[in-house]
Structures are given as structure tokens and as C-alpha cells.
Amino acid sequence: MRNGQRLPQRSDVHPHAATATPTRRGTSVRLAAATASLVLTLALAACGGPAGPGGPTDPSTTTYLLLDNAGQRSVSVMSSAGALADLTFEANVSLGDGVRPCGMAIGPSGRLFVTDFDGARVLVIDLDGLLDGDASSAARVATITAPGLQEPCGLAFDASGSLWIADRRGSMLPDAFVANQLLQFDASAVAGATGAVELTPVRSIEPLHGTTDTGPDALLESRWITWLGFDDDDRLWFTDVWQASVNRIDAPGTLPLGLVTDVEPDMQLTNPPGSLIMRNPASLAFDATGNVYVGNVGDARALRFVVSRLPSDGRTTVEPDAILTFPISLAASPIAGPRAVTLDAEGALWAAGTNRGLYRVVAPADEDGDVTPGVDTEWTSAGFTDGATFVWTTRTTP
């Protein structure tokens, strides 16, 4: 994926990797960008070459996992100069009072883009500065606003470098609700943004919920898109928490410019009638073997689907291929659950819950039912952890 959600898998760069598998391009969702040296190292490893410097267990390289921690108005930083399983909490890097992060990604230029839900803007932050503990105004390269932008959340970059943002554009009250929009911004304008700048989107898409459905929800727009990502075919994936759906628009860049309303997703995965298997999907993660994992809120489970079983024929109620139940108690918090999910360079699935739990499942494609994570950490010093977006990145160990 191209949003910083995981480091490149070895099959991502192998010449014989299956192209149908949604994988990340080098941006931290096209997720946090790993460095070019790390991509080269993994490519050599995929072809039988030596691991070499810059690999995920090389002490000359530190691996970072970032989380948009809205509850603490910060970016939570975890790091390891050794094995990925040894990631430890480092700090909550404050974004400042009044800033509520709701999504983030590393852009093609290596800068960190963070949506500010409360401030109706996107913060562009120097990544090295953030990793050194500074995300204050001094570390901000740019602040991007847009006409009519109200409640930005998920964001991602497509293959051309265009920035896409999900804008909720409305109140939580149904009678005051205005449709979500997916906003696309010109790549060159975004790349050149410095200081305070207002950009006008080149394309605004209003997706519908209830594709091919004749029920009462057929005319409802999407309610709250929290996560965006593109696969290597440049298909746009997004989760809709309130409508409990996972959606895909196969060619968003071919839709007309300007405002495009009533867009039916090419694929819309929803619950079977009478089922709440997918309760509040908040994030997605893709592995190298063609699976997509769905993180949930208010449920201790993550769901695994085979991507090839999610065809582009409108609304589908495909049952999950597996249900991974994490050791998360909902008694203390009914909104706990594996809200943010991602995969690391070794193919392990990481999940973070609002219960301050951080979990790593070594072989998620082989799991079904209760899972026993290889890493089960309570990172209490991170505070209330309610982010939905993980971002991976690396740099030379300081």
C-alpha cells in the first residue's frame, strides 16, 4: 500500500510477485516510505542476495512505526534498531493544542502529511524533525487548507503523487449530515506547498453506500471514511466506519474533474443480512499473498479476506476467510479493538487497540479464531491510543 501502512514485503519487489496483491508504494499509506536502500536490500533478499546494511535487523538502521494518536493529539512513535518484534514505545510527539490527527501518510518528497480533523487542514511536517521529537509549528513545512474543507480524516497518495483526502463534511447528527467527499489534489501543487497555502481539489467524489441494493439504505451516502489507500493497480480502497463497509473504486482518476456525485464503488463489502461480523471497520492492511485484513472498533476481532474473492461487481456480502480474535477485553472500553492494523517487512500483522494494547501476530495468513500474539505489549505511556493509521519508515540509527 502507498500510505505508510507497512514496509515493503520481499514479494513486493520480487520480479515474480503476484501483481494482484495490493502492496505499498514507497510512501508512508502508498504508506510510510521506506528508504531506497531498504527497498534495494529487500530486493536482494528476495532474489537470494545477502541482507546487507539497512535491513530490518541491522543496527545501523532504525525502524519506526508511527500512529496518529488522536486521543493524545500527537503522533505516537515506536522504534527498534534491531528486530521488528523489539519495537518499543518512544514518545508521543505533540502536534499542538487543538490539533486532532485523523490520518497520515508520507508523501513522495518524504514529508509527513497529517490531517487535522478539528482544524480542517493538513499539516506537512518534516519527518526527521518529528522522529527527533518535534512536530511543533517550527517543524511544519506547510499547512494546507481547501475551500469548504470541514472534517478531513483519511488521506493517501496515488501513483502520480496526487494527494487524496476523505472529508466528512457534516455533523454527527443525521438530519444535518452532508455527504463524505474524496478530494484529489494536484501532485505538483502538493509537492511544492510551503507555508500557509489553500489548494482547490481537481476532483471531488461523493461515494454512495448501498451499491446495487434496493433496501432503505440504498440512497444513503457514505457516513465517515477514516482510512484511504491505493493498491499497485491504483485502485482506491476506503473504510466507512458508520456504514460498516469496505469499498474500492477501481479507476478514480478517470472520473470527471470537479464534483462527481452518487459514485457507486466498484466493490462494496458489507455485512450479510442480520450479521455484525464487520462492526466498525477502521483500517485495512494487505499482505504479500493476496489477503486484506480489516481492523475493527468495538470488537476484539480483525477479519481476513482474500482480495481475489472481492470482485468489481458492486455490493457483496462475502464471508471472511478467517476471523482473528485478539486478547482484548471490551469490558473496560466498548470501543476497544484492533482499530489500526498493518503488516511489517516480515509479514507479521500488527494491531493497536484503544485499550493501549499493541499486538504482533507472526503468521496471520495461517491464523483463524483466537490468536496468541508473539508480541503483546501494554504501552501505557502512550495514553489513550485511538488512531487508525500506522506508518512505517526507517532512517540511519542516530
C-alpha positions as CSV (number, residue, x, y, z in Angstrom):
1,M,0.0,0.0,0.0
2,R,1.1,3.5,-0.6
3,N,0.1,5.1,2.7
4,G,2.8,4.1,5.1
5,Q,0.9,1.2,6.5
6,R,3.7,-1.3,6.1
7,L,7.3,-1.8,5.0
8,P,7.8,-3.4,1.6
9,Q,7.4,-7.2,1.7
10,R,10.0,-9.2,-0.1
11,S,7.5,-10.2,-2.7
12,D,6.6,-6.5,-3.3
13,V,9.9,-6.1,-5.1
14,H,10.5,-9.6,-6.4
15,P,10.1,-9.8,-10.2
16,H,7.7,-12.7,-9.9
17,A,5.4,-11.3,-7.2
18,A,1.7,-11.6,-7.9
19,T,0.6,-8.2,-9.2
20,A,-2.9,-8.7,-8.0
21,T,-1.8,-8.3,-4.4
22,P,-2.4,-4.8,-3.1
23,T,1.0,-3.6,-1.9
24,R,2.5,-0.3,-0.8
25,R,4.4,2.1,-3.0
26,G,7.2,4.0,-1.2
27,T,5.2,6.5,0.8
28,S,4.4,6.2,4.4
29,V,-0.4,4.9,3.1
30,R,1.2,4.4,-0.5
31,L,2.2,4.1,3.4
32,A,5.3,5.5,5.2
33,A,8.1,5.4,2.7
34,A,10.9,3.1,3.4
35,T,14.3,4.4,2.2
36,A,15.6,3.4,-1.2
37,S,18.4,1.5,0.4
38,L,15.9,-0.6,2.3
39,V,14.0,-1.4,-0.8
40,L,17.2,-2.4,-2.5
41,T,18.1,-4.6,0.4
42,L,14.8,-6.4,0.4
43,A,15.0,-6.8,-3.4
44,L,18.4,-8.5,-3.0
45,A,17.0,-10.7,-0.2
46,A,14.0,-11.7,-2.4
47,C,16.5,-12.9,-5.1
48,G,18.6,-14.7,-2.6
49,G,21.1,-11.9,-2.0
50,P,22.6,-11.1,1.4
51,A,20.7,-9.0,3.8
52,G,23.4,-6.3,4.0
53,P,23.2,-3.0,5.8
54,G,19.9,-1.2,6.0
55,G,17.9,-4.4,6.6
56,P,15.2,-4.5,9.3
57,T,17.5,-6.2,11.8
58,D,20.7,-4.2,11.0
59,P,21.6,-1.9,14.0
60,S,22.8,0.8,11.5
61,T,19.1,1.3,10.6
62,T,16.3,2.2,13.0
63,T,12.8,1.2,12.0
64,Y,9.9,3.4,13.1
65,L,6.2,2.7,13.4
66,L,4.0,5.8,13.8
67,L,0.4,6.0,14.9
68,D,-2.0,9.0,14.5
69,N,-3.0,9.2,18.2
70,A,-6.0,11.5,18.2
71,G,-6.7,10.9,21.9
72,Q,-3.3,12.4,22.8
73,R,-3.3,14.9,19.9
74,S,0.0,13.6,18.9
75,V,1.9,11.1,16.7
76,S,2.9,8.0,18.8
77,V,6.4,6.8,17.8
78,M,7.7,3.3,18.3
79,S,11.2,2.3,17.2
80,S,13.7,-0.6,17.0
81,A,17.3,-0.6,16.0
82,G,17.2,-4.4,15.9
83,A,14.4,-7.0,15.4
84,L,11.0,-5.8,14.4
85,A,9.5,-7.7,17.3
86,D,11.5,-5.5,19.6
87,L,9.7,-2.3,18.7
88,T,9.2,-0.2,21.9
89,F,7.2,3.0,22.6
90,E,9.4,6.0,22.3
91,A,7.2,9.1,22.7
92,N,4.0,10.9,21.9
93,V,5.2,13.8,19.7
94,S,2.7,16.5,20.3
95,L,1.0,18.2,17.3
96,G,-0.1,21.1,19.5
97,D,-3.3,22.0,21.3
98,G,-6.3,22.0,19.1
99,V,-4.9,19.5,16.6
100,R,-6.7,16.2,16.2
101,P,-4.9,13.9,13.8
102,C,-7.2,11.6,11.8
103,G,-4.9,10.2,9.1
104,M,-1.4,10.5,7.8
105,A,0.9,9.4,5.0
106,I,4.4,10.1,3.8
107,G,4.4,12.0,0.5
108,P,6.7,11.4,-2.5
109,S,9.0,14.1,-1.2
110,G,9.5,12.3,2.2
111,R,7.4,14.8,4.2
112,L,4.8,13.6,6.7
113,F,1.2,14.7,5.9
114,V,-1.3,14.7,8.8
115,T,-5.0,15.6,8.6
116,D,-6.2,17.8,11.4
117,F,-9.9,16.9,11.9
118,D,-10.7,19.8,14.2
119,G,-8.7,22.4,12.4
120,A,-9.9,21.5,8.9
121,R,-6.4,21.4,7.4
122,V,-3.5,19.2,6.5
123,L,-0.2,19.7,8.3
124,V,3.0,19.0,6.4
125,I,5.8,18.1,8.8
126,D,9.5,17.5,8.4
127,L,9.8,13.8,9.1
128,D,13.3,13.9,10.7
129,G,12.1,16.6,12.9
130,L,9.2,14.5,14.1
131,L,11.4,11.5,14.7
132,D,13.6,13.7,16.8
133,G,10.5,14.7,18.9
134,D,9.4,18.0,17.3
135,A,6.2,18.4,15.4
136,S,5.5,22.0,16.5
137,S,4.9,24.9,14.2
138,A,8.7,25.2,13.8
139,A,8.8,21.7,12.2
140,R,5.9,22.4,9.9
141,V,6.9,22.8,6.3
142,A,3.3,23.8,5.2
143,T,-0.3,24.0,6.2
144,I,-2.8,23.1,3.5
145,T,-6.4,24.2,3.5
146,A,-9.1,23.9,0.8
147,P,-12.4,25.7,0.1
148,G,-15.2,24.0,2.0
149,L,-12.9,21.5,3.8
150,Q,-14.7,20.6,7.1
151,E,-13.6,17.4,8.8
152,P,-10.6,15.8,7.0
153,C,-9.7,12.3,8.0
154,G,-8.0,9.5,6.0
155,L,-5.5,10.5,3.3
156,A,-3.3,8.8,0.8
157,F,-1.2,9.4,-2.3
158,D,-1.8,7.7,-5.7
159,A,0.8,6.6,-8.2
160,S,1.0,10.0,-9.8
161,G,1.7,11.7,-6.4
162,S,-1.7,13.3,-6.1
163,L,-3.0,13.7,-2.6
164,W,-6.4,12.3,-1.7
165,I,-8.3,13.3,1.4
166,A,-11.6,12.0,2.9
167,D,-13.7,14.9,4.2
168,R,-16.6,14.0,6.3
169,R,-18.2,17.4,5.6
170,G,-21.0,17.2,8.2
171,S,-22.4,16.9,11.7
172,M,-22.8,13.6,13.6
173,L,-26.5,14.3,13.6
174,P,-28.2,12.5,10.7
175,D,-30.6,15.4,9.8
176,A,-27.6,17.7,9.5
177,F,-25.4,15.3,7.6
178,V,-23.7,16.2,4.4
179,A,-22.1,13.5,2.2
180,N,-18.5,12.5,2.5
181,Q,-16.2,13.6,-0.3
182,L,-13.0,12.1,-1.5
183,L,-10.9,15.1,-2.6
184,Q,-8.0,14.8,-5.1
185,F,-5.3,17.5,-5.2
186,D,-2.7,18.1,-8.0
187,A,0.6,16.4,-7.3
188,S,2.8,19.3,-8.3
189,A,0.8,21.8,-6.2
190,V,1.1,19.5,-3.1
191,A,4.8,18.8,-3.7
192,G,5.5,22.5,-3.9
193,A,3.4,23.5,-0.9
194,T,5.2,25.7,1.6
195,G,3.9,28.0,4.4
196,A,0.1,28.5,4.6
197,V,-1.5,27.6,1.3
198,E,-5.0,27.0,0.1
199,L,-5.4,24.4,-2.7
200,T,-8.5,23.7,-4.7
201,P,-9.2,20.0,-5.4
202,V,-9.1,18.9,-9.0
203,R,-11.7,16.2,-8.3
204,S,-14.3,15.7,-5.6
205,I,-16.1,12.3,-5.4
206,E,-19.2,11.7,-3.3
207,P,-19.5,7.9,-2.9
208,L,-22.8,6.1,-2.3
209,H,-23.5,3.5,0.3
210,G,-25.9,0.7,-0.7
211,T,-24.5,-0.2,-4.1
212,T,-26.9,-2.4,-6.1
213,D,-29.2,-2.5,-3.1
214,T,-32.9,-2.0,-3.1
215,G,-33.3,-1.6,0.7
216,P,-33.9,1.6,2.7
217,D,-30.1,2.4,2.8
218,A,-29.7,2.5,-0.9
219,L,-29.9,6.2,-1.1
220,L,-27.6,7.0,1.8
221,E,-24.2,8.5,1.2
222,S,-21.1,7.2,2.9
223,R,-21.0,8.4,6.5
224,W,-17.4,8.5,7.8
225,I,-14.4,7.4,5.8
226,T,-11.5,7.0,8.2
227,W,-8.9,5.2,6.1
228,L,-7.7,5.5,2.4
229,G,-5.2,3.6,0.5
230,F,-4.2,2.7,-3.1
231,D,-3.1,-0.7,-4.3
232,D,-0.5,-1.2,-7.1
233,D,-3.2,-1.1,-9.7
234,D,-4.1,2.4,-8.4
235,R,-7.4,1.2,-7.1
236,L,-8.7,3.4,-4.3
237,W,-9.7,1.5,-1.1
238,F,-11.5,3.0,1.9
239,T,-13.3,2.1,5.0
240,D,-16.7,3.5,6.1
241,V,-16.9,3.1,9.9
242,W,-20.6,4.1,10.3
243,Q,-21.9,2.2,7.3
244,A,-19.7,-0.9,8.2
245,S,-18.3,-1.3,4.8
246,V,-15.0,-1.7,2.9
247,N,-15.1,-0.1,-0.5
248,R,-13.0,0.1,-3.7
249,I,-13.1,2.5,-6.6
250,D,-11.1,0.9,-9.4
251,A,-10.3,3.9,-11.5
252,P,-10.9,7.1,-9.6
253,G,-8.6,9.1,-11.8
254,T,-10.8,8.5,-14.8
255,L,-13.9,10.1,-13.3
256,P,-14.8,13.6,-14.5
257,L,-13.0,16.5,-12.9
258,G,-14.8,18.8,-10.5
259,L,-17.6,17.5,-8.3
260,V,-18.9,14.0,-9.1
261,T,-21.9,12.8,-7.0
262,D,-23.6,9.5,-6.5
263,V,-20.5,7.4,-7.3
264,E,-21.1,3.7,-6.7
265,P,-18.0,1.9,-5.6
266,D,-16.9,-0.9,-7.9
267,M,-16.7,-3.1,-4.8
268,Q,-18.5,-2.6,-1.6
269,L,-18.1,-5.2,1.1
270,T,-20.8,-5.1,3.7
271,N,-22.2,-7.4,6.4
272,P,-24.5,-10.3,5.5
273,P,-28.2,-9.6,6.5
274,G,-28.6,-9.9,10.2
275,S,-24.9,-10.1,10.8
276,L,-22.4,-7.8,12.6
277,I,-19.2,-9.6,11.7
278,M,-17.7,-6.4,10.4
279,R,-18.8,-4.0,13.2
280,N,-16.9,-0.7,12.6
281,P,-14.1,-1.2,10.1
282,A,-11.5,1.5,10.7
283,S,-8.4,0.4,8.7
284,L,-7.0,-2.1,6.2
285,A,-3.7,-3.9,5.8
286,F,-2.6,-6.1,2.8
287,D,-0.2,-8.9,2.9
288,A,2.0,-10.3,0.1
289,T,-0.1,-13.4,-0.6
290,G,-3.3,-11.6,-1.6
291,N,-5.1,-11.1,1.7
292,V,-6.7,-8.0,3.2
293,Y,-7.1,-7.6,7.0
294,V,-9.8,-5.4,8.4
295,G,-9.3,-3.6,11.7
296,N,-12.5,-3.0,13.8
297,V,-13.7,-0.7,16.6
298,G,-15.9,-2.1,19.3
299,D,-14.9,-5.7,18.5
300,A,-11.8,-7.7,19.5
301,R,-11.6,-9.2,16.0
302,A,-9.8,-8.5,12.8
303,L,-11.2,-10.1,9.6
304,R,-9.2,-11.6,6.8
305,F,-10.5,-11.7,3.2
306,V,-8.9,-13.0,0.0
307,V,-8.7,-10.0,-2.3
308,S,-9.5,-12.0,-5.4
309,R,-12.8,-13.0,-3.9
310,L,-13.9,-9.3,-3.8
311,P,-14.8,-8.7,-7.4
312,S,-15.8,-5.4,-9.0
313,D,-19.5,-6.1,-9.2
314,G,-20.9,-3.7,-6.7
315,R,-22.2,-4.7,-3.3
316,T,-21.1,-8.0,-1.9
317,T,-21.6,-9.8,1.4
318,V,-18.6,-12.2,1.2
319,E,-18.0,-14.0,4.4
320,P,-14.4,-13.5,5.9
321,D,-11.9,-16.3,5.2
322,A,-10.8,-16.0,8.8
323,I,-11.6,-14.2,12.0
324,L,-8.7,-13.3,14.2
325,T,-9.7,-12.7,17.8
326,F,-7.3,-10.7,19.8
327,P,-6.9,-10.9,23.7
328,I,-8.7,-7.5,24.0
329,S,-11.3,-7.1,26.7
330,L,-14.3,-4.9,25.8
331,A,-15.4,-4.6,29.4
332,A,-13.3,-1.6,30.2
333,S,-14.0,0.2,26.9
334,P,-16.7,-0.7,24.5
335,I,-14.8,1.0,21.7
336,A,-11.7,-1.1,22.2
337,G,-10.5,-3.4,19.4
338,P,-7.8,-3.8,16.8
339,R,-8.6,-0.4,15.3
340,A,-5.3,0.1,13.5
341,V,-3.7,-2.8,11.6
342,T,-0.6,-3.0,9.5
343,L,2.0,-5.6,8.3
344,D,5.8,-5.4,8.7
345,A,8.6,-6.4,6.4
346,E,8.5,-10.0,7.8
347,G,4.8,-10.4,7.0
348,A,3.7,-10.2,10.7
349,L,0.4,-8.4,11.4
350,W,0.5,-5.6,14.0
351,A,-2.7,-4.3,15.7
352,A,-3.2,-1.4,18.1
353,G,-6.3,-1.0,20.2
354,T,-7.7,1.8,22.3
355,N,-7.0,-0.4,25.3
356,R,-3.4,0.6,25.0
357,G,-2.6,-2.8,23.6
358,L,-0.1,-3.4,20.8
359,Y,0.0,-6.9,19.3
360,R,2.1,-8.7,16.7
361,V,0.9,-11.9,15.0
362,V,3.8,-13.7,13.3
363,A,1.9,-15.7,10.6
364,P,-1.5,-14.0,10.2
365,A,-2.4,-15.9,7.0
366,D,-2.3,-19.1,8.9
367,E,-4.5,-17.9,11.8
368,D,-8.2,-18.4,12.4
369,G,-10.0,-17.9,15.8
370,D,-8.2,-16.9,19.0
371,V,-4.7,-15.7,18.3
372,T,-1.7,-15.7,20.7
373,P,0.4,-12.7,19.6
374,G,4.2,-13.1,19.6
375,V,4.2,-9.5,21.0
376,D,1.6,-8.4,23.5
377,T,2.5,-5.0,24.9
378,E,0.6,-2.6,27.1
379,W,2.1,0.8,26.1
380,T,0.5,2.7,28.9
381,S,2.8,5.7,28.5
382,A,1.2,6.3,25.1
383,G,-2.1,7.2,26.7
384,F,-5.4,6.6,25.0
385,T,-4.5,5.1,21.6
386,D,-7.3,5.7,19.2
387,G,-5.5,6.1,15.9
388,A,-6.5,4.2,12.7
389,T,-3.4,4.8,10.6
390,F,0.0,3.2,11.0
391,V,3.0,4.5,9.1
392,W,6.4,2.7,8.7
393,T,9.6,4.5,8.0
394,T,13.4,4.0,8.5
395,R,16.5,6.1,8.9
396,T,20.1,5.6,9.8
397,T,20.4,5.0,13.5
398,P,21.3,8.3,15.3
